[in-house]
Amino acid sequence: GRRSAEIVLCDFHGRVMERARRAYPYPAPEPIFAFILSEIARMRGLFAGRRIAGIGVAMPFDLWKWAEEVDA
């Protein structure tokens, strides 16, 4: 997002199994990727022995056009 990132682990019925959120002042790739990698590792540890079938990514449309809104 423009001010935060969220990771949600769901089962195939759409039930939320685990969730993590991090706010940031600007959507720079390095801290966001670090957050994603650390949370995926944490969630995999919580559900050790269970298989993760896929990962999806969503972001606001035309994020790069929001410079004024995020004070870039």
N, C-alpha and C positions, 0 to 999 in steps of 0.2 A: 504494500500500500504506500501511500504518500507519507505516512507518519508512523507506521507500525507493520510488523510482519507477524503472521500467525501460522502455526502448524497444528493440524488436527489429524489425529489418527482415528479412523472409523473402521468398523467392521462392514461386511457386505450387506448388512441390514440398515446401514446408515447411522448406527448408534455410535456416539462419540466415546472412544476408549481412553483417550488422553488428549490434552491440549496444552499449547504453550504460546505465549505472546510476548513480543518485545517491541517497545516504542523506541523511536530514534528521531533525531532532529532533521535528518536528510537521508534519502534512500541511496546511500553509497553501497556498492556491491560487496566490498570486503566484510564489513560487520554483519551484513545480512547473511552472506554465505557461511560465515563462522557460526552464527546463530542456528542456521539450518543444520549444518553438520553436527553441532553439539547436541541439538535436540533429537535428531534422528538417532544418534548413538545412544542417548539416554532412553528414548522410547524402545529401541531394540533391546536394551538391557532389561527394561521392565517386562517385556513380553518375550524373553529368551525362550527359544524352542518353538516359537510360533513364526510362521512365515509371513513376510510382508509381500503382497502381491503387486503393488504398484505405487507410484508417487505421481501426484498431479501438481501443477503449479498454476496459480492464477495471479494476475496483477491488474491494476487499473489500466484502462485503455489509454494509450498515448501518454504514458507516464512522463516521458521526456518533454512533453509540452506544458508541464505544470511547474515550470521554474519559478514563476512569480508566487504561486500558492505555497511553495515549500521554502521560500526565501533563498533561492539559489542564486 
